[in-house]
Amino acid sequence: MQRITAVVSGRPMVAWRASGARPSVVCVHGAGVTSREFQPFIRVLGRRHDVWSVDLPGFGASSGPPRPLGLRALADAVAQWQAAVDLDRVVLLGGSFGCQVAVDAAVRHPDRVAGLVLVGPTVDSAARGFVRQLMRWLRNSPHERASMALLNLADYRDAGVRRVAGAFAESLRDRIEDKLPHVCVPTLVVRGADDRLVSQEWAEEVTRLLPAGRLAVVPDAGHMVPYRQPHELAGLVSDFLAAEGAALGGGDKTRSRERRAAR
């Protein structure tokens, strides 16, 4: 994978890319973690499609301001990063809290988003609260790969307690259910069959609230589907891109220039 650094608001934002056919898919990681959770998935989908995974400001290899950014600022950073790397309309693929960032970006920056893939969208409105989320997280842990826990701990250490706590607090404050009806792009909702953070009822409610949503359930997977079942998720995303090809358009500006040159 190619490492690409762009300057956003005076600070470097780092992304990894596997080049392939467009439209481009941009992965947005969850609370407190980094783009490393997507690397197995990117290696698989990148054989066929143009896939990016970006570290949000203050996480992973991307620098951030002294104070942790709120959800809206993180969504704005994604849109600004797209402009910096010359990506126009993309498919945003969020994981967990990354779904909340992606939905906010789609609602407030519709010119930048052609479609969404929401993998394990948080936060279930029936369990909004720190204690409830902690209990669900503990019940979910046995359904994840042991190596995922080691990556998460390393990400939490690198980000620091303040940023990690801030991201989780933002996830609890955000009411994604109020924004979903305003998402005007095709959206694929994905849930791991063994996910204890995102219930089947909540995944179905998320899909129902979306004007153009569809739901897929991945067997033998907990909350971190991109890490545990990268091949299955890549197949679902490939099918989604093929089915929604006309609605998703040509992807980035390079593709647009190629079409104009062909005329």
C-alpha positions in Angstrom: 0.0 0.0 0.0 1.1 3.5 -0.8 1.4 6.0 2.1 0.2 9.5 1.2 0.5 12.6 3.3 -1.6 15.8 2.8 -1.7 19.0 4.8 -5.1 19.8 6.3 -5.5 23.0 8.4 -1.7 23.3 8.6 -1.2 19.7 9.9 -0.3 16.5 8.1 -3.0 13.9 7.6 -1.8 10.4 6.5 -3.6 7.9 4.4 -2.8 4.5 2.9 -4.0 3.7 -0.6 -4.3 0.6 -2.8 -5.0 1.7 -6.3 -7.6 0.1 -8.5 -10.9 0.8 -10.3 -13.0 3.7 -9.3 -15.2 5.0 -7.6 -12.8 5.4 -4.7 -13.6 4.0 -1.3 -12.4 5.9 1.7 -12.3 4.1 5.1 -12.9 6.1 8.3 -11.8 4.4 11.5 -13.6 4.1 14.8 -13.2 5.9 18.2 -9.7 6.0 19.5 -8.2 3.6 16.9 -6.6 4.1 13.5 -6.6 3.0 9.9 -4.7 -0.2 10.9 -8.1 -1.9 11.6 -8.8 -1.7 7.9 -5.6 -2.9 6.5 -6.6 -6.6 6.0 -9.8 -5.3 4.2 -7.9 -2.8 2.0 -5.5 -5.5 0.8 -8.4 -7.6 -0.4 -10.6 -4.8 -1.9 -7.6 -3.0 -3.3 -7.1 -5.9 -5.8 -10.1 -4.6 -7.6 -10.9 -1.1 -6.5 -9.3 2.2 -5.5 -9.3 2.1 -1.6 -8.0 4.6 0.9 -7.8 4.5 4.7 -7.2 7.8 6.5 -6.0 8.5 10.0 -8.3 11.2 11.5 -6.5 14.2 13.0 -4.8 13.3 16.3 -4.9 9.5 15.6 -2.3 7.2 14.2 0.2 9.0 11.9 -2.0 12.1 11.6 -1.2 15.2 13.7 -3.9 16.9 15.6 -4.5 20.1 17.5 -3.8 20.2 21.3 -7.5 19.8 22.0 -9.4 16.8 20.6 -11.7 17.6 17.7 -15.4 17.1 17.9 -17.4 14.9 15.5 -18.3 17.8 13.2 -14.7 18.9 13.0 -13.6 15.4 12.2 -16.1 15.2 9.4 -14.9 18.6 8.1 -11.4 17.3 8.2 -12.3 14.3 6.0 -13.9 16.6 3.4 -10.9 19.0 3.5 -8.5 16.0 3.2 -10.5 14.8 0.1 -9.9 18.2 -1.5 -6.2 18.1 -0.6 -5.6 14.8 -2.3 -7.9 15.7 -5.3 -10.7 13.2 -4.5 -14.1 14.4 -5.5 -17.2 12.2 -4.8 -16.2 9.0 -3.0 -17.8 6.2 -1.1 -17.1 6.7 2.6 -16.8 3.4 4.5 -17.1 4.0 8.2 -16.4 1.5 11.0 -18.2 1.9 14.3 -17.7 5.6 15.3 -16.4 6.1 11.8 -20.0 5.6 10.6 -21.0 8.6 12.6 -18.3 10.7 11.0 -19.1 9.5 7.6 -22.9 10.2 8.0 -22.2 13.7 9.3 -19.9 14.3 6.3 -22.5 13.0 3.8 -25.2 15.3 5.3 -23.1 18.4 5.5 -20.7 17.9 2.5 -23.0 16.1 0.0 -20.8 17.3 -2.9 -18.0 15.1 -1.5 -19.9 11.8 -0.9 -21.4 9.6 -3.6 -22.3 6.7 -1.3 -21.9 5.2 2.2 -21.0 1.8 3.7 -21.7 1.8 7.4 -20.0 -1.2 9.1 -21.3 -1.6 12.7 -22.9 1.8 12.9 -22.9 3.2 16.5 -24.5 4.2 18.8 -27.5 2.0 19.3 -30.2 4.4 20.6 -31.4 1.7 23.0 -28.0 1.6 24.8 -26.8 5.2 24.7 -24.7 5.5 27.9 -21.2 4.7 29.0 -22.1 1.8 31.3 -24.3 0.1 28.7 -21.7 0.6 25.9 -19.0 -0.8 28.2 -21.1 -3.9 29.0 -21.8 -4.5 25.3 -18.1 -4.0 24.5 -17.2 -6.7 27.0 -19.7 -9.1 25.7 -18.5 -8.5 22.1 -14.8 -9.1 22.9 -14.9 -12.9 22.6 -16.1 -12.5 19.0 -13.0 -10.6 17.9 -9.6 -11.8 17.0 -7.1 -11.6 19.8 -4.7 -9.6 17.6 -7.3 -6.9 17.3 -7.1 -6.2 21.0 -3.4 -5.7 20.7 -3.8 -3.2 17.9 -6.5 -1.3 19.8 -4.3 -1.0 22.9 -1.4 0.3 20.8 -3.8 2.8 19.1 -5.2 4.0 22.5 -1.7 4.4 23.8 -0.5 6.5 20.8 -3.6 8.7 20.9 -3.6 9.3 24.6 -6.3 9.1 27.2 -7.7 12.6 26.4 -8.3 12.0 22.7 -9.6 8.5 23.2 -12.1 9.6 25.9 -13.1 12.6 23.8 -13.9 10.4 20.8 -16.0 8.0 22.8 -17.8 10.9 24.4 -18.5 12.3 20.9 -19.9 9.0 19.9 -22.4 9.0 22.8 -23.5 12.6 22.2 -24.1 12.2 18.5 -27.7 11.2 17.5 -27.0 9.5 14.2 -30.7 8.5 14.0 -31.6 12.2 13.5 -29.2 12.5 10.5 -29.9 9.2 8.7 -33.1 10.4 7.0 -31.1 13.3 5.4 -28.5 11.0 3.8 -29.3 11.3 0.1 -26.9 8.7 -1.3 -27.0 4.9 -1.7 -26.0 3.3 1.6 -25.0 -0.3 2.5 -25.4 -1.1 6.2 -23.2 -4.1 7.4 -23.5 -5.9 10.7 -21.5 -8.8 12.1 -23.9 -11.6 13.1 -22.2 -11.8 16.5 -21.9 -8.1 17.1 -22.8 -7.3 20.7 -22.4 -3.5 20.3 -24.8 -3.2 17.3 -28.0 -5.3 17.7 -29.9 -6.7 14.7 -32.8 -4.5 15.7 -30.7 -1.4 15.6 -29.1 -2.3 12.3 -32.5 -2.7 10.8 -33.6 0.6 12.3 -30.6 2.3 10.8 -31.5 0.8 7.4 -35.1 1.8 7.7 -34.2 5.4 8.4 -32.0 5.7 5.4 -33.8 6.9 2.2 -31.8 4.4 0.1 -30.4 1.8 2.5 -29.8 -1.9 2.4 -28.6 -4.3 5.1 -26.2 -7.2 4.9 -25.2 -9.5 7.8 -21.8 -11.1 7.9 -21.6 -14.6 9.6 -18.9 -15.4 12.2 -18.1 -11.7 12.8 -18.3 -9.4 15.8 -18.1 -5.6 15.7 -14.8 -5.4 13.8 -15.9 -6.9 10.5 -13.1 -5.4 8.3 -10.5 -7.1 10.5 -12.1 -10.4 11.1 -13.9 -11.0 7.8 -12.1 -8.9 5.1 -12.9 -11.2 2.2 -16.6 -11.3 3.0 -16.8 -7.5 3.5 -14.9 -6.9 0.3 -17.3 -9.0 -1.6 -20.3 -7.1 -0.2 -18.7 -3.8 -1.1 -17.8 -4.9 -4.6 -21.4 -6.0 -5.2 -22.7 -2.7 -3.8 -20.4 -0.7 -6.1 -21.5 -2.7 -9.1 -25.2 -2.5 -8.3 -25.1 1.3 -7.6 -22.6 2.1 -10.4 -24.6 4.8 -12.1 -25.7 6.5 -8.9 -22.1 6.4 -7.5 -20.7 8.1 -10.6 -17.1 8.2 -11.7 -15.4 8.8 -8.4 -12.6 11.4 -8.3 -11.5 14.3 -10.5 -9.0 12.2 -12.4 -11.9 10.0 -13.6 -13.9 13.1 -14.6 -10.9 14.4 -16.6 -10.6 11.0 -18.3 -14.3 11.1 -19.4 -14.0 14.6 -20.7 -10.9 13.6 -22.7 -12.7 10.6 -24.2 -15.3 12.9 -25.6 
